[in-house]
Amino acid sequence: MSSPDGLGPAVADCARRLDAAVSAGALEGLPAEGVRRLFAAAVRAHVATREAGVELPAFLPEDGVTATEAAAAAQALLDAAGLNPFELTMWSRLGRL
């Protein structure tokens, strides 16, 4: 997959800078609306990439996402989509997510 308009380096830079801010606890200037929109865009991009036939894990061990963070993000996704864990299980049985 090629990156439109040099988006690849910008995404990598944004991820690096956001990770650094989270690690430093420097979130005071980070707008919640921006985080929400970035998360939504990342979810759509992840699904579109997988639908294009590219195997893409949500993250790798070296990304440092904890089990708590993964569970919190998964619950936030379910809540935002109006789904519960039972519905997710049923949906996943219909085919590959």
Residue pairs with C-beta under 8 A, 6 or more apart in sequence:
1 49
1 52
1 54
3 9
3 11
14 38
18 30
18 38
19 64
20 26
21 27
21 30
39 73
43 77
46 56
46 58
49 56
50 56
50 97
58 70
59 65
59 70
78 84
78 85
78 88
83 91
91 97
